[in-house]
Every structure is written in structure tokens, then in C-alpha cells.
């Protein structure tokens, strides 16, 4: 069988999984590729570091030039995280004539235009299925399988770490810190989970999907985002009482313009996104021809991500990636196909929670502030008061009808300034 020589640069969790698939299941990849994917070199920073993979002698090296100077190696799985030296190494690999497969969504979200332009100049390709939603084939489905459609909506749970943490809080009553520690113990969260829990990771992935689906040109840091790091267990309880679950959703919605945002959102129970638990990811896509389709699976972890990397290696080896890479012209100099909606104009329903003094007229003050911003009320929950010093404090939960994002923020700012409000209010979007 014809052989395609491949290399792996970066032997962390995902790289180890990729090596295992190539070494242990070469017959399987050979059937799909029509050729043997021969692992010829693995480049690491420290060759003496203990590793789970049982590599044949001679594969492991800390010398990148054993790949860049070897014309027999044509495809490289570049699996280094972060921005540098990942960016510089990818450029070196491209310039030495290698096609690239990567799982590094941060690198693409930050330096996609530079890297893709350089790849096109050199006649090379970059495949990146594993960069979004792990083992879920969302990149291929949006870029190829749904190409007959104008996609009008993407709604996704794109960060398995955040979903795991929220699931632990909701289902087992864990507090936030406890849930984070459990995610770290199981390997779902890094020692510093900030990018996961503050919404940045989901925003990076949303930027990639929005570019692929809509031709949007937006830096991930410009996508409005709120994370789960301030999520209060009380809101999970009130959401359940109202018939909702809270999920960190990344949303791209095309109307006249494109709205993009990431935030904790109340999703009605029974909807597929509401039922996504633990470290799973899911993406709901609406196309004008196909209607709604739903993708669900493990969004992180060694083997799900390795599965996507090896699929890209196969596509690259047989030439499919080169064709689609050239045709799609991702991150090219073409004008953006859509303009972005001002986030203040994005419509939505809101869940609001306030801690207020238990005095006559308080509700009137709050509804009056909402009325000032043309926000109407759909329902109100008011439980028995709890003692707070000499004053009784009442938790007040309000569900609104649809209003612009800017009006919702202005209203909560006004309400927070009222003397009867004891702490800053909570506002989350609602998806029915």
C-alpha cells in the first residue's frame, strides 16, 4: 500500500492519542485513506519526559529540523497549544512544504488570517476540525455537508469544562469552587481554568464557526461574552423552578445583520441543548434548506480530539483538504459577507434576580424602572423573606418579554441604584 509519511509536533494529551491511533490502528486508517499513514517522527520539547505512548525507537526527537528538512514527511499534526512558539513553528512547517493539521483554536482565532494567507501563498493547506468541539465534526459539516444552505443560526455549548462545572452545581449541589476542583481532578480543566470559565474559549470557537458559516470577520475578543465564574447556585434553582436549565451558550444569529455573543443562558427543559450534561458539547445549526440539525458529543479529551485530528490527517493525505482549503478561501482578503449587529440592539428575553428590602412599594419601583426602558414583565417569583440584620430581604425573580440588550442593561443599572436593592442584580438571557 502507498505510504504517506506524517509527523507529530507536540506530544501532550492529544498528541499521545493521535500517536496511539496511528500506531495501533494503521489498518483502519489505511482502509479510509487508501494508503498507510506512517508515523515517521514525533517532535517534543523534552525527550526524557515520561509518556503514556509506547513509541518505536527512533521516533522521538527534540529537533524540529528532522521534520522540516525531511522531504518525505508531507503532513504534520501540529499539536502545540498557545500562541507562541505555536505560530512560529506552524510558519516554519508551512515554509518547509508541509501540510498542517491543528487542534489549536486560540492560534487560529488570533492569527488565522496570517497563517491561512501564508499557506495559500505556498500552496499548502491547514485542516482544523479538532479546533472546535473536539470529536464533533462541526467544521466539516458547516464547510462541506451544509454548503447548499444559507446558515441562519448557530447555537452551541462549545466548552465542555464550563458545561461540566454547571452540571456539577445543578445536579449534585456542588458550589462553584468545588465543581472547578473536580473538573481539574478529572482533567477537564487546566490548573488555571480562566479561559474556559470566563467565556474566552467559547468566544474563540464561535469566531471560527462564524467565519466559516457566515464569512464574518471578527476578532474573538470583540465578541461580547460573560462566563460562568460568577454563577450563583440560587439562579440554577430559580431556573429549574421556571422550567429552564442554565447553559453557557455561544450564539450566532443571522437576521439583517449577524449577532454574536457568549453568555450563561436559560434554556427551556426538553430542548436538546438543555439536556447536554457533563463535559459534552453540542451545536444546533439551522439552514434555510435543511432546517435544524443537531450535533452532540464529547468536546474535549484525548481520544475524541485525536479522532478529529486523525480524520484530518486522512483527508489531507488523500487530497480532500487541499481542494476544500482552496475553495473555501478561509480568512482570505475577500470582503466580509455580513456586518455585525450592535450588541446593544440584539433582542432577547431576560431573567432578572434582585435582593430587595421587604417594604411596600419596592416592586413598583422596580417595575417602574423596567417601564422606563420599555421592558414588559412576563412573570414574577417572590419567595418568603430571609433575615439580613434588622431588615428583611426578599429575592425577587422577574422574567421579561423581548427587549434590546442595551435596554436590559440600562434597566438593571437603574434598578441597582435604587435604595431598596441590597446587591447588584443578576441578568441572563433566555432561550425558549
C-alpha positions as CSV (number, residue, x, y, z in Angstrom):
1,X,0.0,0.0,0.0
2,X,1.2,3.5,-0.8
3,X,2.7,5.4,2.2
4,X,2.2,8.9,3.4
5,X,4.8,9.9,6.0
6,X,3.4,12.1,8.8
7,X,4.9,13.7,11.9
8,X,3.5,14.9,15.2
9,X,4.8,18.1,16.8
10,X,3.7,18.3,20.4
11,X,3.2,15.1,22.4
12,X,0.7,16.2,25.1
13,X,-2.6,14.6,25.8
14,X,-4.0,14.9,22.3
15,X,-0.6,14.1,20.6
16,X,-0.4,10.9,22.6
17,X,-3.9,9.9,21.5
18,X,-3.0,10.7,17.8
19,X,0.1,8.5,18.1
20,X,-1.9,5.7,19.6
21,X,-4.4,5.7,16.7
22,X,-1.8,5.8,14.0
23,X,0.4,3.1,15.6
24,X,-2.3,0.8,16.9
25,X,-4.9,1.2,14.1
26,X,-2.9,1.6,11.0
27,X,-5.1,-0.9,9.2
28,X,-8.2,1.2,10.0
29,X,-6.7,4.5,8.8
30,X,-5.3,2.7,5.8
31,X,-8.7,1.5,4.7
32,X,-10.1,5.0,4.9
33,X,-7.1,6.7,3.3
34,X,-6.3,4.1,0.7
35,X,-2.7,4.4,1.9
36,X,-0.7,3.9,5.0
37,X,-0.3,6.9,7.3
38,X,3.2,6.2,8.5
39,X,4.3,8.0,11.7
40,X,7.9,8.9,11.0
41,X,8.7,11.5,13.6
42,X,7.4,12.9,16.9
43,X,8.9,16.2,18.0
44,X,8.8,17.2,21.7
45,X,10.4,19.8,23.9
46,X,11.8,17.2,26.4
47,X,12.6,13.7,25.1
48,X,13.2,12.4,28.7
49,X,9.7,13.2,29.9
50,X,7.7,10.1,30.8
51,X,4.9,9.4,28.3
52,X,2.0,7.1,28.1
53,X,2.5,6.2,24.4
54,X,4.8,3.3,23.6
55,X,6.7,4.8,20.7
56,X,9.0,2.7,18.4
57,X,12.7,3.5,18.9
58,X,13.9,6.5,16.9
59,X,10.6,8.3,16.5
60,X,11.1,10.8,19.4
61,X,13.2,13.9,19.0
62,X,13.5,17.4,20.2
63,X,14.9,18.6,16.8
64,X,12.3,20.2,14.6
65,X,14.6,20.2,11.6
66,X,14.3,16.4,11.4
67,X,10.8,17.2,10.2
68,X,11.3,20.5,8.2
69,X,14.4,19.1,6.4
70,X,12.8,15.8,5.5
71,X,11.1,16.0,2.2
72,X,9.5,12.6,2.7
73,X,7.3,14.0,5.5
74,X,4.4,15.7,3.9
75,X,1.8,16.1,6.6
76,X,2.3,17.3,10.2
77,X,-0.1,17.3,13.1
78,X,1.0,20.5,14.9
79,X,-0.5,20.0,18.4
80,X,1.2,22.7,20.4
81,X,-1.1,24.9,22.4
82,X,-1.0,28.6,23.0
83,X,0.2,31.3,20.6
84,X,4.0,31.1,20.7
85,X,6.0,29.2,19.7
86,X,3.0,27.5,18.0
87,X,2.7,30.3,15.4
88,X,6.3,30.4,14.5
89,X,6.5,26.6,14.3
90,X,3.5,26.5,12.1
91,X,5.0,29.0,9.7
92,X,8.3,27.0,9.6
93,X,6.4,23.9,8.8
94,X,4.4,25.6,6.0
95,X,7.6,27.1,4.6
96,X,9.3,23.7,4.5
97,X,6.5,22.3,2.3
98,X,4.3,20.6,4.9
99,X,0.5,20.5,5.1
100,X,-0.8,21.1,8.6
101,X,-3.4,19.6,10.8
102,X,-4.0,21.5,14.1
103,X,-6.3,21.5,17.1
104,X,-5.2,24.9,18.3
105,X,-8.3,27.1,18.2
106,X,-6.6,30.0,20.1
107,X,-3.9,30.2,17.4
108,X,-6.5,30.2,14.5
109,X,-8.7,32.8,16.3
110,X,-5.7,35.1,16.9
111,X,-3.6,34.5,13.8
112,X,-5.9,32.8,11.3
113,X,-5.5,35.5,8.5
114,X,-1.7,35.4,8.6
115,X,-1.4,31.7,8.7
116,X,-4.0,30.9,6.1
117,X,-2.7,33.6,3.7
118,X,0.8,32.1,4.1
119,X,-0.4,28.6,3.5
120,X,-2.2,29.8,0.3
121,X,0.9,31.6,-1.0
122,X,2.9,28.4,-0.5
123,X,0.3,26.1,-2.0
124,X,-0.2,24.3,1.3
125,X,-3.3,23.6,3.4
126,X,-4.4,23.8,7.1
127,X,-7.0,21.4,8.5
128,X,-8.6,22.3,11.8
129,X,-11.6,20.1,12.6
130,X,-10.3,19.4,16.1
131,X,-10.1,23.1,17.0
132,X,-13.8,23.3,17.7
133,X,-16.0,20.9,19.7
134,X,-13.4,18.1,19.9
135,X,-14.7,14.9,18.3
136,X,-17.9,16.5,16.9
137,X,-17.3,17.0,13.1
138,X,-18.8,20.5,13.1
139,X,-16.2,22.1,10.8
140,X,-16.7,19.6,8.0
141,X,-20.4,19.7,8.3
142,X,-20.6,23.5,8.1
143,X,-17.9,23.9,5.5
144,X,-19.0,21.0,3.2
145,X,-22.1,19.0,4.1
146,X,-24.3,22.0,4.6
147,X,-22.8,24.1,1.8
148,X,-26.1,24.1,-0.1
149,X,-27.6,26.1,2.8
150,X,-27.6,29.7,4.0
151,X,-27.0,29.0,7.7
152,X,-29.2,31.3,9.7
153,X,-28.4,30.2,13.2
154,X,-25.7,28.6,15.3
155,X,-26.3,27.9,19.0
156,X,-23.6,25.9,20.8
157,X,-22.3,24.6,24.0
158,X,-18.7,24.8,23.0
159,X,-16.8,24.5,26.2
160,X,-17.0,21.1,27.9
161,X,-15.3,22.4,31.1
162,X,-17.9,25.0,31.8
163,X,-20.7,22.6,31.0
164,X,-19.2,20.0,33.4
165,X,-18.9,22.7,36.2
166,X,-22.5,23.9,35.7
167,X,-23.8,20.2,35.6
168,X,-22.0,19.5,38.9
169,X,-23.5,22.6,40.5
170,X,-27.0,21.8,39.2
171,X,-27.2,18.0,39.7
172,X,-25.1,17.5,42.8
173,X,-25.4,20.8,44.6
174,X,-21.6,21.5,44.4
175,X,-20.5,25.1,44.9
176,X,-18.5,26.7,42.1
177,X,-15.1,26.2,43.6
178,X,-15.8,22.6,44.4
179,X,-17.0,21.9,40.9
180,X,-13.9,23.5,39.4
181,X,-11.7,21.3,41.6
182,X,-13.5,18.2,40.4
183,X,-13.1,19.3,36.8
184,X,-9.4,19.8,37.4
185,X,-9.1,16.4,39.1
186,X,-10.7,14.7,36.1
187,X,-8.5,16.5,33.6
188,X,-11.3,18.6,32.1
189,X,-9.9,21.9,33.5
190,X,-6.4,23.3,33.5
191,X,-4.6,24.5,36.6
192,X,-5.7,27.9,35.5
193,X,-9.2,27.5,34.1
194,X,-9.8,31.2,33.4
195,X,-10.2,30.9,29.6
196,X,-12.8,28.2,30.0
197,X,-14.9,29.8,32.7
198,X,-14.8,33.4,31.6
199,X,-16.2,32.6,28.1
200,X,-13.0,33.3,26.2
201,X,-12.6,29.7,24.9
202,X,-16.1,29.6,23.7
203,X,-15.7,33.0,22.0
204,X,-12.6,31.8,20.1
205,X,-14.5,28.8,18.8
206,X,-17.5,31.0,17.9
207,X,-15.3,33.3,15.9
208,X,-14.1,30.4,13.9
209,X,-17.6,29.0,13.3
210,X,-19.0,32.4,12.4
211,X,-16.2,32.9,9.9
212,X,-16.8,29.5,8.3
213,X,-20.6,29.8,8.3
214,X,-21.2,33.5,7.6
215,X,-17.9,34.9,6.3
216,X,-17.8,37.1,9.4
217,X,-14.6,38.9,10.2
218,X,-14.5,39.5,14.0
219,X,-11.7,39.1,16.5
220,X,-12.8,36.8,19.2
221,X,-12.0,39.3,21.9
222,X,-14.6,41.7,20.3
223,X,-17.4,39.1,20.8
224,X,-19.5,40.1,23.9
225,X,-19.0,37.4,26.5
226,X,-19.9,36.6,30.0
227,X,-18.6,33.4,31.7
228,X,-19.9,31.1,34.5
229,X,-17.3,32.3,37.0
230,X,-19.9,34.4,38.8
231,X,-22.8,31.9,38.5
232,X,-24.8,31.7,41.7
233,X,-26.4,28.3,42.7
234,X,-29.5,30.2,43.6
235,X,-30.0,31.0,39.9
236,X,-29.8,27.4,39.0
237,X,-32.6,26.7,41.5
238,X,-34.8,29.5,40.2
239,X,-34.2,28.5,36.6
240,X,-35.3,24.9,37.4
241,X,-38.4,26.3,39.2
242,X,-39.2,28.2,36.0
243,X,-38.6,25.1,33.8
244,X,-35.2,26.0,32.5
245,X,-31.5,24.9,32.8
246,X,-28.6,27.3,32.6
247,X,-26.0,26.7,29.9
248,X,-23.0,28.7,28.7
249,X,-24.2,29.3,25.1
250,X,-22.3,30.7,22.1
251,X,-24.8,32.1,19.6
252,X,-24.5,33.4,16.1
253,X,-27.9,34.5,14.7
254,X,-28.3,36.0,11.2
255,X,-31.1,38.4,10.6
256,X,-30.4,41.6,8.6
257,X,-27.0,41.6,10.4
258,X,-25.2,39.0,12.4
259,X,-25.4,38.9,16.2
260,X,-22.6,37.1,18.1
261,X,-22.4,36.6,21.9
262,X,-21.4,34.1,24.6
263,X,-23.2,34.1,27.9
264,X,-25.0,31.9,30.5
265,X,-28.5,31.4,29.2
266,X,-31.7,29.9,30.5
267,X,-32.6,27.1,28.1
268,X,-36.1,25.6,28.4
269,X,-36.0,22.0,29.7
270,X,-36.7,19.4,27.0
271,X,-34.8,21.3,24.3
272,X,-31.8,19.3,23.1
273,X,-29.3,22.0,24.3
274,X,-30.8,21.9,27.8
275,X,-30.2,18.2,28.1
276,X,-26.4,18.4,27.4
277,X,-24.7,17.3,30.5
278,X,-21.2,16.8,32.0
279,X,-18.2,17.5,29.6
280,X,-20.3,17.2,26.4
281,X,-20.5,19.8,23.6
282,X,-23.4,20.3,21.3
283,X,-24.2,22.6,18.3
284,X,-27.6,23.3,16.9
285,X,-27.5,24.6,13.3
286,X,-30.3,26.0,11.2
287,X,-30.0,26.1,7.4
288,X,-32.6,27.5,5.1
289,X,-32.8,24.3,3.1
290,X,-32.1,21.5,5.7
291,X,-33.8,23.1,8.7
292,X,-32.5,22.4,12.1
293,X,-29.7,19.8,12.7
294,X,-28.1,18.9,16.0
295,X,-24.6,17.7,16.7
296,X,-23.7,16.2,20.1
297,X,-20.6,14.6,21.5
298,X,-17.5,14.8,23.7
299,X,-16.0,18.2,23.1
300,X,-12.7,17.6,24.7
301,X,-10.5,14.8,26.0
302,X,-7.7,12.8,24.5
303,X,-9.4,10.3,22.1
304,X,-12.3,12.4,20.9
305,X,-9.9,15.2,19.9
306,X,-7.4,12.7,18.5
307,X,-10.2,11.2,16.4
308,X,-10.8,14.6,14.7
309,X,-7.0,15.1,14.2
310,X,-6.6,11.7,12.5
311,X,-9.6,12.3,10.3
312,X,-8.0,15.5,9.1
313,X,-4.7,13.6,8.5
314,X,-6.6,11.2,6.3
315,X,-8.4,13.9,4.4
316,X,-5.1,15.8,3.9
317,X,-3.2,12.6,2.8
318,X,-5.8,11.8,0.1
319,X,-6.1,15.4,-1.1
320,X,-9.6,16.4,0.1
321,X,-8.3,19.1,2.4
322,X,-6.3,20.8,-0.4
323,X,-9.4,21.0,-2.5
324,X,-11.7,22.4,0.2
325,X,-8.9,24.7,1.6
326,X,-8.5,26.4,-1.8
327,X,-12.2,26.6,-2.5
328,X,-13.4,28.0,0.9
329,X,-10.7,30.7,0.9
330,X,-10.9,31.0,4.7
331,X,-9.5,34.1,6.3
332,X,-8.8,35.5,2.8
333,X,-8.8,39.1,1.8
334,X,-12.3,38.9,0.5
335,X,-14.8,41.4,2.0
336,X,-16.8,40.2,4.9
337,X,-20.2,38.8,3.7
338,X,-22.1,40.1,6.7
339,X,-22.0,43.1,9.0
340,X,-22.3,42.7,12.8
341,X,-25.3,43.8,14.8
342,X,-24.5,46.4,17.5
343,X,-24.8,44.2,20.7
344,X,-27.0,46.9,22.3
345,X,-29.6,46.2,19.6
346,X,-29.6,42.4,20.0
347,X,-33.1,41.4,21.1
348,X,-33.9,38.8,23.8
349,X,-35.9,37.8,26.8
350,X,-34.2,38.2,30.2
351,X,-34.1,36.5,33.6
352,X,-33.6,39.1,36.3
353,X,-32.9,38.5,40.0
354,X,-32.7,41.1,42.7
355,X,-32.3,41.0,46.5
356,X,-34.6,43.8,47.8
357,X,-36.0,45.2,51.0
358,X,-39.3,43.7,52.1
359,X,-41.1,47.1,52.0
360,X,-44.4,48.2,50.4
361,X,-43.8,49.9,47.0
362,X,-40.5,48.1,46.2
363,X,-42.0,46.1,43.3
364,X,-43.5,49.3,41.9
365,X,-40.0,51.0,41.9
366,X,-38.5,48.0,40.0
367,X,-41.3,47.7,37.5
368,X,-41.2,51.4,37.0
369,X,-37.5,51.2,36.1
370,X,-38.2,48.4,33.7
371,X,-41.0,50.5,32.2
372,X,-38.7,53.5,31.7
373,X,-36.8,51.3,29.2
374,X,-39.9,49.8,27.6
375,X,-39.4,46.3,29.1
376,X,-42.5,44.4,30.0
377,X,-42.8,41.7,32.6
378,X,-43.8,38.1,31.7
379,X,-43.8,36.6,35.2
380,X,-42.6,37.3,38.8
381,X,-41.4,34.9,41.6
382,X,-41.2,36.3,45.1
383,X,-40.4,33.9,47.9
384,X,-40.7,34.4,51.7
385,X,-38.2,36.9,53.0
386,X,-35.0,36.0,54.8
387,X,-33.4,38.0,57.7
388,X,-30.5,40.2,56.9
389,X,-29.6,42.2,60.0
390,X,-32.5,44.3,61.1
391,X,-34.1,44.3,57.7
392,X,-35.9,41.5,55.8
393,X,-34.6,40.8,52.3
394,X,-36.7,39.3,49.6
395,X,-35.3,37.5,46.5
396,X,-37.2,38.8,43.5
397,X,-37.1,37.0,40.2
398,X,-38.5,38.5,37.0
399,X,-38.9,37.1,33.5
400,X,-39.3,39.7,30.8
401,X,-40.7,39.8,27.4
402,X,-38.4,40.5,24.4
403,X,-36.3,43.7,24.6
404,X,-33.0,45.0,23.3
405,X,-29.8,44.1,25.1
406,X,-28.9,47.7,25.7
407,X,-32.3,48.4,27.3
408,X,-31.9,45.4,29.6
409,X,-28.5,46.5,30.8
410,X,-29.7,50.1,31.3
411,X,-32.7,48.9,33.3
412,X,-30.7,46.7,35.6
413,X,-28.2,49.6,36.1
414,X,-31.1,51.9,37.1
415,X,-32.5,49.2,39.5
416,X,-29.1,48.5,41.1
417,X,-29.0,52.2,42.1
418,X,-32.3,52.1,44.0
419,X,-32.1,52.4,47.8
420,X,-34.3,49.3,48.2
421,X,-31.9,47.0,46.3
422,X,-29.3,45.3,48.5
423,X,-26.8,43.9,46.0
424,X,-26.2,44.0,42.3
425,X,-28.8,42.3,40.2
426,X,-28.4,39.2,38.0
427,X,-29.4,39.3,34.4
428,X,-29.2,36.4,31.9
429,X,-30.6,35.8,28.5
430,X,-33.5,33.3,28.0
431,X,-33.9,30.8,25.1
432,X,-37.3,29.3,24.8
